Amino acid sequence: MSPDGFTGPSYFAENGVFAGDPAVDLVEQVLGVPGRAHLLTQANIADQSVDIYCALCSEGVAEAFYMSLDQLDEKIEAGEIRPSPVLIEALKAIEPHLVRIPYLDFSETEYIYRFRNAKERNSGVYVDQQSEALYQSELCRAIKAARRTKEKKSGAPAILDFGAVSYVIPSHFGFCLGVQNAIERAYETVASNPTKRVFMLSELIHNPFVNEDLLARGLRYLQSDKGLSICEDGSLTADRNDPKALWNQLTGEDIVIIPAFGATNEDKVRLLRRGLSIRENDATCMLVEKVWKAARRYAEDGYTVIIHGKSEHEETKATFSNSSSYGPALMIRNMAHAELLTKVIQAEGAEKTRLFEESFKGLYSKGFNPEVDLEKLAVVNQTTLLRNETLSIIEFLRAFMVQRYGEAQVAEHLWSKGKGDTLCYATQVNQDALQKAVEESIDAALVVGGKNSSNTFQLYRVCEQRFGENAHYIQSEANIRSAESIEHYIFPYQLTETPQVSDVVRPFLDSTTSPKRILLTGGASCPDGVIQQVIHKINSFFPEESIRSIESILEAFEAES
């Protein structure tokens, strides 16, 4: 960029951003390489109204040198570079739009990381001698092949009769496509970059065994699931500027994978400013991205986005950050929060502001104005929550809007074109399949998943409502102490602070003398191998001669199916 302002096709090489004619041929003329320009923003620079374009080029610019924006700032501060006032103003104008740059050539119907079909699956990259027991299960493979006739529609549960004990297993359980995508992306990245440092922004998925296996292969995490930075020695720090934090030791040579939950715009910008490429390492689930696309549509139509989710969850944080970049956004946790929201809407004057700030502290976007931003609402959700809970909130808000504005005016105040259209079908079909399974007569129900897995907890809630304290939330077979006792995890749902006791020992089976019937399912981040290990552990409590072999079970099940 010339120091004397914009004369002709002025440009600067940093990130390939230039001002001028956006035609493709000019990109090649100015930068000397093929590329396509996209309008990034408009700004007033050097007393001129300027359109700033970003050129996405297929190769590097000859005789150009590159540096990250953080490096540029450091050199400016050290006096090694003296940029022109025009360049400084251009950089300021670009800053709020940095997060868009890696995805500028995406259309509205494109997704960052589409689900792979069966032929594209690459389980061989992670199923090896080290992890076979974690990921592989003949039983689970047979159940899915027989019962998952349709990916989006649940079927009848499978009954595995081992003789002394039978297992009722829903047609849909365990890994969803988004999790499979993310796992393959992580293992592929580690395997194909043996000389580079590979990081995950935070936990890949909410399963400790998968995360531990990845750590054993060299992957490292930048922050905890609560957003605390991780230091080189493994300790946590709340200080984002701590020089010992791995975040602050990243270089442009490193690789950082964005997990299936997605990432906040703030974290993406932080990576971009350090010179890291994020698009090819972005494993955001396309159903999470579907929520973001819906939120953008709603905001563009003048609606405030209401996000039903847990504000501390990575996915909700990412959705909130993404939604806030397009318009007002607010997070609500449950029906009680929705009821508070209607009270705020009905309040007037100073009382409205007081009640809003008191009820939703830390849950609304910057500049949110309850006087005007609660007139038109559209609800999206954290994809791992119970579908019926989100739909109940939407129905509650609709009834409120009918009472306040009249039936004819509801669509003007609550998005009604696609009620619940942001709900994840993978989460929903697991819940639907479980609803069919809980109708069976059982002695105990086991839900297997990580301690911070929201979708696993939702499955547990379904079982708890049906079976009470005969439903148990466990992480693996290690939590089954004996036939008589089991270690149950207390999920901190709707609690303001973590309970002092999170694991309690409960009665499991009252005896092993009569045939038992156990409902068994796993959350979307639970590997099949863990489900089979739970079955092995329970079977071991019964006399060996009373338990049929897996081979005979598979043969009988496949014949029946």
N, C-alpha and C positions, 0 to 999 in steps of 0.2 A: 504494500500500500504506500503510495507516495506521500511524503510528509506535507506536501502543500495542498492536500485535499483531493477530491475526486476529479481527475482529469482523464478523460477517456476511460478505458476499461480498467480502472484501478483495482488492485487486489492485494491480498497478503496470503502467504503460503500456510500459515498456521491453521490446521484443520481444513485447508482448502477453501476457506470462506472468502468470498469476493463480492464486490458491488458492481453491478453492470447489467447487461443484457443476459437474461437467463437461458438463452438459446443454447442447445447442446453443442453446436459447432463453435460457439464462443468459448466454452469450457476448454475444448481442445486447443483453440487459438491462444487463449491466455495462459493456460497451465501446461499445454503441450502434451496432454494425455487424454484418452477417452474418458468421458464422464457425463453426468447429468446434473443440472442445477435445480435446486428446490428453494422456493421462497421461505426464508427462515423467519424474518420479521421486518418491520418497517421502523425507521428511527429518524430523528432529526439530528444530523451530524454536520458540523461545520456550516451551520445555518442553511443546510439543505435537507429536504425530505428525501430519504434514501431507502430503497429496497435492498435488503441484505439477503443474499442467496448463499446456500451451502452447496458446494460441488462435491458430489460423491464420485470419486474416481476409482477406476479399476487397477491403477498402478501408481507408484510414487512419482512425484514431479522431479524431473531431472535437475540436478544442481541445486536442489532445495535442501534446507536443513529443517529438521522437525524437533519440536520440544513440546512437552505437556504444558497446559496452562499453569499448573503449579510451578513448574520450572521457570516459565516465563516470568511469573510474579517474583520468584526468588531473584532472578537476574536483574529485574527492574529495581527491586528493593536494594540490591547490592551495587547498583549503578553500572552494571556491566552492559545493560541495554538501555538506550534512551529513546523510547517510542514516541512517535508523533502524537499530538493531541487527538488527531483523527483516529489513529489506531486505538488509543485509550477509550475514546467514546464508542467505537465500534465493538470493542470487547465487552464494554458494559452493556451494550444493547443485546449482545448475543447471549450473555450469561443466563438469563431466565429461560432460554430456549435450548440449552445444551442437551437436556435429556431427550429431546426429539431427534437429534442428529442421527443416531444409529438406526433409526426406524423411518427416516424420511421417505424412502421409496416404497413403503408399505401402503397398500390400499386398505380401504375400510373392511374388506372381507378377508384380508390376510392375517395370519397369526404368526407370532414369533417362533413357535415350536409346535407344529401340528403333531397330533398323535400318529404314531407309526402303526401300520397295519401288521398283520401276523407275519408276512413275508419280510417286512423291514425290521422286525424285532431283532435285537442283538444280545440275547441273554448270554451268549458264549463269552462276552467280554467280562462278565463278572461271576459266572458259574464255573468254578474251577475247584481244585482240591481244597483250597483254603476256605471256600464259602459254600460248597455244595450242600452241606447239611443245613445251612441257613436258608437257602433259596429253593431247594428242590424237594418235592413231595409227590410220590406216585399217587397217593390217595387224593390229594387236592387236584392234581392234574386230571384224574379220572372224573371227579365230581364236576369240575368246571366243563369238561368236554361233554358230559351227559346232561347237565342241568342248565348251562348257560347257552341255551339255544338262540337267545337274543341278548346282545350286550346291554340294551337299555330296558329290558323287561324281565322281571324276576320270574322264576319258576318254582315248582314244588321243592321242598327241602330234600336233601339226600339222607337216607338212613343207613348207617354203617353198623351192621350187627356183628359184633365180635363174640357174641355168646353171653358171657357174664356181664358185659357192658355194651350199650349201643350209643351211637353218636348221631344227633340230629344236626345236620350242617346245612345252612341256607344255600340256595343256588348261587348267590353272589356274596363274596366275602374277600378280604385281603386286597392285594394290590389293585389299584385302579390304573387306567392308562396314563394319567398324569404322573403318577409315582413311577411307573415303569419307564416312562420317557426320561424323567429326571435321573433315575438310577443309572440308566444306560449312558446318558450324557456325562455323568460324573465319572464312571468307570472308563469310558472311552477317552475322556480328556486326560485322566491320569495316565492311562496306558500309552497314549500317543505323544505325551510330552515328558519323557523320562528325565530330561535335563532341565526342566523348568519347575519353578515352584507353583503348585496348583492349590488354590484356596477355594473354599465355599464361603459365600457371604455369611450364612448362618447354617444351622442344621439342614442337611439335604431334605430329609423328611423326619417326622417325629417318631423315629424308632431307634433305640440305642444300639441295637445289634448291627443294623445296616451302617449307622454312623461310625461305629467302632471298627467295622471291617474296612471302611474307606480310610479311616485314620491309619490303620495298619498298612495301607498301601501308599501312604505318603501325603494324602490330602490333609489340609489344615483348615480350621475355621477362623474367620476374622472376628466374629462376635457371637454372643450367646443368643438363645431364642428370645431373651428379654432385651436385647439390644446393647448389652455391655461389651465393650471392646476386650478382646483376648490378647494378652501379652505373650512375648516369645516364650516365657517360662510356663505358660498355661494359666496364669492367674488372670483375674478379671479387673477391669478398671472402668469407672464411670466417666473418667476424663477422656474425651474424644481426642484431645491434643497430647496425651501422654506419649512421649517419644518411644516408650517401650512397647506400645500397642502395635500389633502387626499391621493394622490399618496404615499407620504412619511410616511403615518400612516398605510399603509396596513400591514397585518400579514398573515401568512400561513393559518390562520383560516378563512380568508375572501374569498368571491367569487367575481370574476370579469368576467362579460359576454362581449364577443367580439361581436359587432353589425354586422348587415348584410353587411355593407360596408367592413368588414375585419379590420385588424390592421397592422400597420407597424411592421417590424421585430424588430425595436428598442423598441417599446412598449411591444411586446411579451417577448423579452429578459428581459426587466425591471420587468415584472410580474414573470417570471421564477426565476430570481435572488432573488426575495423576497419570493420564496417558494410557489407561487400560482400555482395551477393546471389550465391549460388553455384549454386542448383539449375538455373535457366534457362540457365546458362553451363557446365554440366557435360557434357562430351563423352566421359565414360568409356564405353568399349566395353561393350556388354551381355554379351559373353562373358567379359570380365574381372569384371564384376559378378556373373556366374553363379558364378565361383569364390568370390567373397565370400559369396554366399548359401549355398553348400555349406559353406564354413568355419564359418559361423554355426550351421548345422544340426549339424555334427559337434561343435562346442564345446558346444552345448546338450545333446547326448547324452553329454557327459562325455569326449570324445576330445580329445587334444592335436593341434593342426593342424601337420603337417609340410609345409613349402612347398618344393617342388623348384624352385629358381630361382637366379639370380645376385643376390646380396644388394645389389650396387651398382646394379641395374637399377630404373628408376622403378616399373615394374609390380610387381616383387617387394616393393619398399619399401611400396607402397600396400597390397598384399595382406597383408603382415606386420602393418602398422599396423591394418588393419581387423580381421584375425583376432585380434590381441592384445586387442582391446576386448571380446571374448567369452570368451576363455579362453587357456590356455597355447599358445604358438606357437613354432616353431623352423624356421629356414631351413637347408636342405642343398643343396649345389651339384651333387653327382654321386654315382655309385655308391660311390666311396671314402669319401665322407661318410656314406653309409648304412651302410657296413661299420663305420665308427667308432661310429655310433649304437648298433649291436648290441653292440659291446664295452662301451659305457657301460652299457647295460641289464644286461649280465651282471656288471658289476663291483659291488662291495659297499662299504658304509661310506664312509670318507673317500676311498678310491680312486675311487669312482663320481663324487663331486663334483669331485675333482681332474681326472680324465680328461674329464669333461663340460665344465668351464670352460676347459680347455686346448684341447679340440678344437672348441668352438663359441663361442669368445669373440666377443661382439658380434652373435650370431646368434639369441639367444633372448629371449623377452619378459620384462618386469620381474616378479620374484618367481617365476620358473620354478624348480621343485623337481624335480631329476632322480630323487629317491627315489620320488615319487608321479606325476609328470607324464609318465612314459614307459611307463606300464602300458597305456594305450589310445591308439592312433595312427590318424590319418586323413591321407592324402596328397592335397594339391592341387598345382598346378604353375603356373609362369610360362607363360602360354599360347603363347609363341613358341618353346618348346623342342621337341626331337624327341619325338614321342609314344612311340616304342619305348623311349627312355631312361627316361621316367617310369614306363612299365609295367614295365620291368625292375626298377626300384627297388621298386615295389609288390610284384612277385613275389618279390624277394629278402627283403623284410621279412615277407611271408606265410610263406615257407619257414622263416624264423627263428622266427616265432611258433608254427608247427606243431611245430617241434623243442622249443621251450621250454614250450608249454602243451598241445600235442596238437591234433589236427584239430578235435575237437568244440568247442574253446574259442577257435578263431581269431577268430571274429566278435566276441568279447568284448574282443579286444586289437588288432584291425586292422579298420578300416571296410571291409566287403566287399560292401555292397549295390549299389554302382555303381562298379566298378573303372575308374578313368580317366575318370569322368563330368565332370571339370572341364577336360578337354583341349579346346582351341579347334578347332572343325571347320574353320575357314578356314585355320589353320596346317596342319592335318592334310591337307586335300585338296590344298594346294600341294605338300606332301611326297609324297603318294601319286602325284600327276600326274608329279612329277619322277622317282620310282622307275620309272615306265613309260618315261619318255624316256631314262633312262640305259642302258636295254637296247639302244638303237640304237648302230650303229657310228658313231663320231664322231672328228674330229681334235682338237677342243678344246671345252671347256665353259666358258661365261661365266655367272657369277652376278652380277647387278647390284643394288646397294643401298647404303644409307648405311653409314659406317664403324662406327656404334654400333647397327646394326640386328641384334638378336639372331636374328630369324627368318631374315634373309638369310644369316647365318653358318650356321644349321642346314641351309639348302639347299646351301650350299657344302660342308659336311661330307659330304653325300650324294654330291655330284659327286667330291669328293676321294677318297672311298673307292673309287670306280669308276675314276677316270681319273688319280689321282695328281697330278703337277705339270702335267698338261695341263688341269687345272681351275683357273680363275682367279676371284678375287673383285675386282670393280671397282665404281666409283661411277658412271661414265658413259663415253661414247665418248672422252673426253679421256684416259683411262688407256690407250687402245690407241695406242701410239706409232707403230707401222708394222705391216706384215704380218709382220715378223720378231720384233717385241718388244712386250711388254705390261707394264704396271705393276700388279703384284698386291699386294693389301692383306693383311697378316698380322693377323688378328683376335686380340686379347689374351685368348684363352679359357683358363681355368684357370691364369692367370699371376698371381703375387702382385704384380707391378708391370709397367707398360707397357714393352714391349721398346724398346730404343734405336732399332732400325730397324723401321718399320712398313710401308714400301712397298719392294718389291724388283722389279727389272726381270727378266723371264723371257722365254725364247723363246716365240713365239706360233705362227705357221704356218711350216712348213719351206720352203714355196714357194707360188707362185701359178700354177704351170703346170698342175697337175692339179686337178680338181674337189675342193673341200673341203666338209666337213660339220661344222657347228658347233652344239652344243647351247646354247641361250640361254634364260635365265629371269630373273625379277626377284622380289625380296622383296616383302612385303605393303605396304611403303611406297614402292615404286618406281613412278613414273608411267609410263604407256604410252608417252608421247612419248620418254622416255629409251631405251626398248627399240628404238624405230624409229630413233633417232639412232645407236645402236650398229650396227644393220644398215646404215645409210647409210655409216658410216665404214668398215666392213669391205668393203662393196661397192666403195668407191672405190679399193681396193688392186688391183683386177683391171681388165684392159682393158675400156673402156666397151662395146665390141661384144660382150663375153662375158657381160654382165649383162643379164638381162631387166628390163623396166620393172615398176614396182610395179603399174601398171594390169593388165598381162598376168598377173602373179602372182595378184592378187586375183581376176581373172576365172577363172583355172584352178582356184584353190583353192575358190572358191564353187561352181563347177561340180562339182568332185569331191565337195564336202560335201553 
